[in-house]
Amino acid sequence: MARILGIDYGEKRTGLSATDPLQIIVNGLETVETKDLENFLSRYLIVEEVDKIVIGLPRHKDGNFTHLKPKIDALALFLTTHFPSIIIDFEDESFTSSQSRDIIFQSGVKKSKRKDKSLVDKVSAVLILQKYLGHI
């Protein structure tokens, strides 16, 4: 088996998570500037064996996709073109940012660290992948 990668795509920053090779445990991986995402993924996917990538799909409360959907589609196209053996799948990411903030707050993280938006992005990526795998 190989890892599954989770992506919380954002306009400025993108949170990443990954499972262990047995696909049991999900850990926060990194938060990268979105403009650097394709380069980061290209380097990561050469080093690590990945079976599947799960990308969070942001929706409005009415169920329609947000303005990020075309950019997420472009990322999926990039990945399928450059890494055709990796399965690309999607997971609804509704409310993951607010859940992430709650988890960070409840975990006792200092106030200065809670203001770090990259931490929220990384935890959101973990939640997306856990939801996909049925852990939550």
C-alpha positions in Angstrom: 0.0 0.0 0.0 1.0 3.6 -0.4 -0.1 6.9 1.2 -3.2 8.9 0.5 -2.7 12.6 0.2 -5.3 15.2 1.3 -5.5 18.7 0.0 -7.4 21.7 1.4 -7.0 24.1 -1.5 -7.0 27.8 -0.8 -6.6 30.9 -2.7 -3.4 31.9 -0.8 -2.4 28.8 1.1 -3.0 25.1 0.7 -3.1 22.6 3.6 -1.8 19.1 3.0 -2.2 15.9 5.0 -1.1 12.3 4.4 -1.8 8.9 5.7 0.8 6.5 6.8 1.7 3.8 4.2 -1.0 1.5 5.7 -3.6 4.2 5.2 -4.6 4.1 8.9 -3.4 7.3 10.5 -3.8 10.8 9.0 -1.2 13.5 9.9 -0.9 17.1 8.9 1.9 17.3 6.3 2.5 20.9 5.3 0.9 24.2 4.4 2.3 25.7 1.2 1.7 28.9 -0.7 -0.8 27.9 -3.4 1.4 29.4 -6.1 4.0 26.9 -5.1 1.6 23.9 -4.8 2.3 22.2 -8.2 6.1 22.3 -7.6 5.7 21.0 -4.0 3.5 18.1 -5.1 5.8 17.2 -8.0 8.7 16.9 -5.6 6.7 15.1 -3.0 5.2 12.6 -5.4 8.6 11.6 -6.7 9.9 10.8 -3.2 6.8 9.3 -1.6 4.6 6.5 -2.9 1.0 7.8 -3.2 -2.0 5.8 -4.3 -4.6 8.5 -4.2 -5.1 12.2 -3.7 -8.3 13.6 -2.2 -9.0 17.2 -2.8 -11.6 19.1 -0.7 -14.4 20.7 -2.7 -15.6 24.0 -1.1 -19.3 24.7 -1.3 -21.6 27.5 -0.3 -24.4 26.9 2.2 -26.8 26.5 -0.7 -24.7 23.6 -2.1 -23.2 25.4 -5.1 -19.4 25.3 -5.5 -17.4 28.3 -4.6 -15.2 30.4 -7.0 -12.3 28.0 -6.3 -13.9 25.1 -8.2 -12.2 26.0 -11.6 -8.8 26.2 -9.9 -9.4 22.9 -8.2 -10.3 21.4 -11.5 -7.1 22.8 -13.0 -5.1 21.2 -10.2 -6.8 17.8 -10.7 -6.0 18.1 -14.5 -2.4 18.9 -13.7 -2.1 15.9 -11.4 -3.8 13.4 -13.8 -1.6 14.6 -16.6 1.7 14.4 -14.7 0.9 11.5 -12.4 -1.6 9.3 -14.3 -1.2 6.3 -12.0 -2.5 8.3 -9.0 -6.2 8.3 -8.4 -7.8 11.7 -7.9 -10.9 11.9 -5.8 -12.9 14.7 -4.1 -14.5 15.2 -0.7 -16.9 17.9 0.5 -15.0 20.2 2.7 -17.9 22.1 4.2 -17.3 23.5 7.6 -13.7 22.1 7.9 -12.2 25.5 8.6 -14.6 26.2 11.5 -14.1 22.7 12.8 -10.3 23.2 12.6 -10.4 26.4 14.6 -12.5 24.6 17.3 -10.1 21.7 17.4 -7.1 24.0 17.7 -8.8 26.0 20.4 -9.8 22.9 22.4 -6.3 21.5 22.1 -4.9 24.3 24.3 -2.7 25.9 21.7 -1.5 29.3 22.7 -3.4 32.3 21.3 -0.4 33.4 19.2 -0.2 30.0 17.5 -4.0 29.9 17.0 -3.8 33.0 14.8 -1.5 31.1 12.5 -3.8 30.5 9.5 -1.5 27.9 8.1 -2.3 25.7 11.1 -6.0 25.9 10.3 -5.3 24.9 6.7 -3.2 21.9 7.7 -5.8 20.7 10.2 -8.5 21.2 7.6 -6.6 19.0 5.2 -6.5 16.3 8.0 -10.3 16.6 8.5 -10.9 16.3 4.8 -8.9 13.1 4.6 -10.3 11.7 7.8 -13.9 12.3 6.5 -13.0 10.7 3.2 -11.6 7.6 5.0 -14.6 7.5 7.3 -12.7 8.3 10.5 -15.1 11.1 11.4 
